[in-house]
Amino acid sequence: MRTVFIAMAAVVLGLIVNATSSRAEITYPWCAQYGGTDGGGNNCGFVTLEQCRMTVSGMGGYCYTNPMHRPSGALAEGARRPRR
């Protein structure tokens, strides 16, 4: 009985892990490159350009578009839109 319970728990855990790993990865459209003597760091977690600019103001750095961002309605490369 204990073996059956452990096996069922392992299956459920596997299903949960698989479901959480198959979620779409979120990328935000704006990144900040922080200033600093060693080059600073970067953060690509900004929804708006204004949000990014407020973050880097006073500490140095700049904002740039996230090269990994794809808008939610974007098609995969090479994909075509269906004809109407």
Protein Blocks (a to p, Z undefined) as FASTA:
>chain_A
ZZmmmmmmmmmmmmmmmmmmmpccdddfbdcddedfkopaaddfbfbfklmmmmmgonap
addddfkbccfkbccehiacddZZ
